[in-house]
Amino acid sequence: MTKPLLSICIATYNRAEYIGGTLESIIPQVTDEVEIVIVDGASTDDTGNVVKRYAEGCKQINYILLPSKGGVDQDFCEAVEHAKGEYCWLFSDDDLLKPDAISAVLKEVVKGYSLIVVNAHLMTGDFSKVIENKRLLIDTNEVFSCSEMELLFNRVVTYMSFIGCVVIKRDLWMQREKKRYFGTEFIHVGVIFQAPLPAPALVMAEPYIMIRGGNAQWAQRAFEIGVFKWSNLLYSFTNLSEYVRRNYRPKPSWARFKNIIAYRAMGTYSLKEYHKYFASKDSPLWWRLVALIIAIMPACIVNLVMLTYFKMLKKEARMDIYCLQHNENNIMNIMRTRSR
């Protein structure tokens, strides 16, 4: 096999039920210009056997089984290190590529972009219905120059909580700082936005990915990720202006009241999260009591309170809260990283 132009890099863990479907959407599109690199973070289910069955019929698959779990950030780094392509598509292990997705990306990588962001449909978990036809609401491809990092950030950063949209030049990935972002769940965002890109970035308007909604393995850690890790990461990019980053400025504990209510209603905020994040004596006593009450309140009651609250609000206020929750749901529903 000649040196590939594109490496599809997949980090996986205990996805025997799903990774076969992912590979079936990829393999028919593979050419001599494409390889598939799969790093398995020591799965304990049948993931390895599933991948090996597909590898028997596809010589472009390179399967690496790690001896122990390292974490999703480390595993994607491992996949890129094993990749031989000029570009790496950091793809998720339970989503699907639409037909002609790879050929469309191959037509673009030869233009020398530092980064390509591929648009996607958001689907139900069984792919029977489209929830959102386009995650990025654009009609034509958009190109951002090296001096337009802040415009690029504003356009794509929320969507890029979904790692499967990222096609990045391998040399760029290898040259940039990565260990700083281990444990953030979003190493790709750290690599991309830690400094200006050396060449323009392309955002593709056509959705070539089908995202399997509601299937993230990190769901039990959604509170930690959505409230703390995501905002802390985005606010850390000091090469971007304060004006751009201020929407992601980490909020004081008491300012997260609406978020905590929402996460409690979804069952991802409990006494465990309370003791980890809010029980500190550094927090005001009144706030610790409020956070404790929310943590022990049955989720069904919280849902009823929220429903009543929305019905009492005027339309404008309901819309404001919807926008707030929608921003949180971009983390909750779109991130395809996995809790390790």
C-alpha positions as CSV (number, residue, x, y, z in Angstrom):
1,M,0.0,0.0,0.0
2,T,1.4,3.4,-1.0
3,K,1.5,6.2,1.6
4,P,-2.1,7.3,2.2
5,L,-3.3,10.8,1.9
6,L,-6.0,10.4,4.6
7,S,-6.0,8.4,7.8
8,I,-9.3,7.8,9.5
9,C,-8.3,7.6,13.2
10,I,-10.8,6.0,15.5
11,A,-10.4,5.6,19.3
12,T,-12.7,3.0,20.7
13,Y,-13.6,1.3,24.0
14,N,-16.2,-1.4,24.5
15,R,-18.1,-0.6,21.3
16,A,-18.7,-4.1,20.0
17,E,-22.3,-3.3,19.4
18,Y,-21.7,-0.2,17.2
19,I,-18.2,-0.2,15.7
20,G,-19.2,-2.7,13.0
21,G,-21.8,-0.4,11.6
22,T,-19.3,2.4,11.6
23,L,-16.8,0.4,9.7
24,E,-19.4,-0.8,7.2
25,S,-20.1,2.9,6.4
26,I,-16.4,3.6,5.9
27,I,-14.9,0.5,4.2
28,P,-16.8,0.7,0.9
29,Q,-15.4,4.2,0.4
30,V,-11.8,3.4,1.2
31,T,-9.3,3.7,-1.7
32,D,-5.5,3.3,-1.9
33,E,-5.3,6.9,-0.6
34,V,-7.0,6.0,2.7
35,E,-6.2,4.0,5.7
36,I,-8.2,3.2,8.9
37,V,-6.3,3.4,12.2
38,I,-8.2,2.0,15.2
39,V,-6.8,2.3,18.7
40,D,-8.7,0.2,21.3
41,G,-8.3,1.4,24.9
42,A,-8.2,-2.2,26.3
43,S,-11.9,-3.1,25.6
44,T,-13.3,-5.8,27.8
45,D,-16.1,-6.7,25.4
46,D,-16.0,-8.2,21.9
47,T,-14.8,-5.0,20.2
48,G,-11.4,-6.5,19.2
49,N,-13.0,-9.6,17.6
50,V,-15.5,-7.4,15.7
51,V,-12.7,-5.2,14.3
52,K,-10.5,-8.1,13.4
53,R,-13.3,-9.7,11.3
54,Y,-13.5,-6.5,9.3
55,A,-9.7,-6.2,9.1
56,E,-9.6,-9.7,7.4
57,G,-11.4,-8.2,4.4
58,C,-9.8,-4.7,4.4
59,K,-6.0,-4.5,4.3
60,Q,-6.2,-0.7,5.0
61,I,-7.3,-1.4,8.7
62,N,-4.5,-1.0,11.3
63,Y,-5.8,-2.2,14.7
64,I,-3.9,-1.4,17.8
65,L,-5.0,-2.9,21.1
66,L,-3.6,-1.1,24.1
67,P,-2.7,-3.0,27.3
68,S,-4.6,-0.6,29.6
69,K,-7.1,2.2,29.5
70,G,-5.4,5.6,28.9
71,G,-8.3,7.9,28.2
72,V,-10.0,9.2,25.1
73,D,-7.5,12.1,24.6
74,Q,-4.5,9.8,24.9
75,D,-6.0,7.2,22.6
76,F,-6.7,9.7,19.8
77,C,-3.1,10.9,20.1
78,E,-2.0,7.3,19.8
79,A,-4.1,6.8,16.7
80,V,-2.5,9.9,15.1
81,E,1.0,8.8,16.0
82,H,0.3,5.5,14.2
83,A,-1.2,7.2,11.2
84,K,0.7,7.5,7.9
85,G,-1.6,9.9,6.1
86,E,-0.9,13.5,5.5
87,Y,-4.3,14.3,7.1
88,C,-6.1,12.6,9.9
89,W,-9.9,12.4,10.2
90,L,-10.6,11.9,14.0
91,F,-13.7,9.8,13.7
92,S,-16.0,8.5,16.3
93,D,-16.7,4.8,16.9
94,D,-20.5,4.7,16.7
95,D,-21.4,7.2,14.0
96,L,-21.7,6.7,10.3
97,L,-20.2,8.2,7.2
98,K,-22.6,9.0,4.4
99,P,-21.8,7.7,0.9
100,D,-19.2,9.9,-0.9
101,A,-18.0,11.4,2.3
102,I,-14.4,10.3,1.9
103,S,-14.2,11.3,-1.7
104,A,-15.6,14.8,-0.8
105,V,-12.9,15.2,1.9
106,L,-10.1,13.9,-0.4
107,K,-11.0,16.6,-2.9
108,E,-10.4,19.2,-0.3
109,V,-7.3,18.0,1.5
110,V,-5.2,18.5,-1.6
111,K,-5.8,22.2,-1.3
112,G,-3.5,22.4,1.7
113,Y,-5.9,23.4,4.5
114,S,-4.7,23.1,8.1
115,L,-8.1,22.0,9.2
116,I,-11.4,20.8,7.6
117,V,-14.6,20.7,9.6
118,V,-17.1,18.3,8.2
119,N,-20.8,19.0,8.8
120,A,-23.2,16.4,10.1
121,H,-26.8,15.3,10.6
122,L,-28.0,14.6,14.1
123,M,-30.0,11.4,14.1
124,T,-31.9,9.3,16.7
125,G,-30.0,6.5,18.3
126,D,-31.3,4.0,15.7
127,F,-30.8,6.4,12.8
128,S,-34.5,6.2,11.9
129,K,-35.1,9.9,12.2
130,V,-33.2,13.1,11.6
131,I,-33.2,15.4,14.6
132,E,-31.2,18.2,13.0
133,N,-30.5,18.2,9.3
134,K,-27.4,20.3,9.7
135,R,-25.4,20.8,12.9
136,L,-23.8,23.8,11.2
137,L,-26.4,26.0,9.6
138,I,-24.5,27.1,6.5
139,D,-25.4,26.8,2.9
140,T,-22.0,27.1,1.3
141,N,-18.5,26.1,2.2
142,E,-16.7,28.7,4.3
143,V,-12.9,29.3,4.3
144,F,-11.2,31.1,7.3
145,S,-7.8,32.6,6.8
146,C,-4.9,32.3,9.3
147,S,-5.8,35.7,10.7
148,E,-9.5,34.7,11.3
149,M,-9.1,32.3,14.2
150,E,-11.7,34.2,16.3
151,L,-14.2,34.0,13.5
152,L,-13.5,30.3,13.1
153,F,-13.8,29.8,16.8
154,N,-17.2,31.5,17.0
155,R,-18.5,29.6,14.0
156,V,-17.5,26.0,14.9
157,V,-16.3,25.6,18.5
158,T,-19.7,24.5,19.9
159,Y,-20.1,22.0,17.1
160,M,-16.6,20.8,17.6
161,S,-17.5,19.2,20.9
162,F,-18.2,16.4,18.4
163,I,-14.7,15.1,17.6
164,G,-15.9,13.2,14.5
165,C,-16.1,16.4,12.4
166,V,-12.3,17.1,12.6
167,V,-9.9,16.5,9.7
168,I,-6.5,17.9,10.6
169,K,-3.1,18.0,9.0
170,R,-1.0,15.3,10.8
171,D,2.2,17.4,11.0
172,L,0.2,20.2,12.7
173,W,-1.2,17.8,15.3
174,M,2.3,16.3,16.0
175,Q,3.9,19.7,16.4
176,R,1.4,21.1,18.9
177,E,1.1,20.7,22.7
178,K,-1.1,17.8,23.6
179,K,-0.4,16.6,27.2
180,R,-1.8,19.8,28.6
181,Y,-5.2,18.6,27.3
182,F,-5.2,15.0,28.5
183,G,-8.2,14.5,30.6
184,T,-10.2,17.4,29.1
185,E,-12.2,15.0,26.8
186,F,-11.6,17.5,24.0
187,I,-7.9,17.3,23.0
188,H,-8.8,18.1,19.4
189,V,-10.2,21.5,20.5
190,G,-7.0,22.2,22.5
191,V,-4.7,21.3,19.6
192,I,-6.7,23.4,17.1
193,F,-7.2,26.6,19.1
194,Q,-4.1,26.9,21.2
195,A,-2.5,29.0,18.5
196,P,-3.2,30.4,15.1
197,L,-3.4,27.8,12.3
198,P,-0.5,28.0,9.7
199,A,-2.9,27.6,6.8
200,P,-6.6,28.4,6.2
201,A,-9.4,26.3,7.6
202,L,-12.4,24.9,5.6
203,V,-15.9,24.4,7.0
204,M,-17.9,22.1,4.7
205,A,-21.6,23.0,4.4
206,E,-22.8,19.6,3.2
207,P,-23.4,17.1,6.0
208,Y,-21.4,13.9,5.4
209,I,-21.7,12.4,8.8
210,M,-24.7,10.8,10.6
211,I,-24.3,11.3,14.4
212,R,-26.0,8.7,16.6
213,G,-27.8,10.8,19.2
214,G,-27.9,9.9,22.9
215,N,-25.2,7.2,22.8
216,A,-22.3,8.8,24.5
217,Q,-20.5,6.7,27.1
218,W,-19.7,9.7,29.2
219,A,-23.3,10.5,30.0
220,Q,-22.9,9.8,33.8
221,R,-20.2,12.5,33.8
222,A,-22.2,15.0,31.8
223,F,-22.4,17.4,34.8
224,E,-18.7,17.6,35.2
225,I,-18.0,17.9,31.5
226,G,-20.8,20.4,30.6
227,V,-20.4,22.7,33.6
228,F,-16.7,22.6,34.3
229,K,-14.4,21.0,31.7
230,W,-15.9,22.5,28.6
231,S,-16.0,26.1,29.8
232,N,-12.6,25.9,31.5
233,L,-11.0,24.6,28.2
234,L,-12.5,27.2,26.0
235,Y,-11.7,30.1,28.3
236,S,-8.1,28.9,28.5
237,F,-7.3,30.0,24.9
238,T,-5.6,33.3,25.8
239,N,-4.5,33.8,22.2
240,L,-8.2,34.7,21.6
241,S,-9.6,37.9,22.9
242,E,-11.5,38.2,26.1
243,Y,-14.4,39.5,24.1
244,V,-14.6,36.2,22.2
245,R,-14.0,34.0,25.3
246,R,-16.3,35.7,27.7
247,N,-19.3,33.6,26.9
248,Y,-17.3,30.6,28.1
249,R,-15.9,32.3,31.3
250,P,-16.2,29.8,34.1
251,K,-19.1,30.9,36.3
252,P,-19.1,31.1,40.1
253,S,-20.9,28.2,41.7
254,W,-24.1,30.2,42.6
255,A,-24.4,31.3,38.9
256,R,-24.7,27.8,37.8
257,F,-28.1,27.3,39.5
258,K,-30.1,26.8,36.3
259,N,-27.5,24.4,35.0
260,I,-27.6,22.3,38.2
261,I,-31.4,22.2,38.1
262,A,-31.3,20.9,34.5
263,Y,-28.7,18.3,35.2
264,R,-30.5,17.1,38.3
265,A,-33.6,16.7,36.1
266,M,-31.6,14.5,33.8
267,G,-30.2,12.5,36.6
268,T,-26.5,13.5,36.1
269,Y,-26.2,15.7,39.2
270,S,-26.4,13.9,42.6
271,L,-24.8,13.9,46.0
272,K,-21.6,12.6,44.4
273,E,-21.2,15.8,42.3
274,Y,-22.3,17.9,45.3
275,H,-19.5,16.6,47.5
276,K,-17.0,16.9,44.7
277,Y,-17.8,20.4,43.6
278,F,-19.9,22.3,46.1
279,A,-19.4,21.0,49.6
280,S,-16.2,23.0,50.1
281,K,-16.2,25.5,53.0
282,D,-15.0,28.1,50.5
283,S,-18.5,28.2,49.1
284,P,-21.1,30.4,50.9
285,L,-23.2,28.4,53.3
286,W,-26.5,29.4,51.6
287,W,-25.2,28.1,48.3
288,R,-24.0,24.8,49.8
289,L,-27.5,24.3,51.3
290,V,-29.2,25.1,47.9
291,A,-26.9,22.7,46.0
292,L,-27.4,20.0,48.6
293,I,-31.2,20.3,48.4
294,I,-31.1,20.0,44.6
295,A,-28.8,17.0,44.9
296,I,-31.2,15.0,47.1
297,M,-34.4,16.1,45.5
298,P,-36.0,13.4,43.4
299,A,-35.4,14.0,39.7
300,C,-39.1,13.6,38.9
301,I,-40.0,16.5,41.2
302,V,-37.3,18.6,39.6
303,N,-38.8,17.9,36.2
304,L,-42.3,18.9,37.5
305,V,-40.9,22.1,38.9
306,M,-39.2,23.0,35.6
307,L,-42.3,22.2,33.6
308,T,-44.4,24.4,35.8
309,Y,-41.8,27.2,35.7
310,F,-41.8,27.2,31.9
311,K,-45.6,27.3,31.7
312,M,-45.6,30.4,33.9
313,L,-43.0,32.3,31.9
314,K,-43.7,34.6,29.1
315,K,-42.7,33.5,25.6
316,E,-39.6,35.7,25.6
317,A,-38.3,34.3,28.9
318,R,-38.9,30.7,27.8
319,M,-36.9,31.4,24.7
320,D,-34.0,32.8,26.8
321,I,-33.9,29.7,28.9
322,Y,-34.3,27.4,25.9
323,C,-31.2,29.0,24.4
324,L,-29.3,28.5,27.6
325,Q,-30.2,24.8,27.7
326,H,-29.6,24.4,24.0
327,N,-26.0,25.5,24.5
328,E,-25.7,22.9,27.3
329,N,-27.3,20.3,25.1
330,N,-24.6,20.8,22.5
331,I,-22.3,19.3,25.0
332,M,-24.8,16.7,26.3
333,N,-26.0,15.4,22.9
334,I,-23.2,16.0,20.4
335,M,-19.9,15.2,22.1
336,R,-18.8,11.7,21.0
337,T,-16.0,11.4,23.4
338,R,-16.2,8.5,25.9
339,S,-15.8,8.5,29.6
340,R,-12.9,6.2,30.5
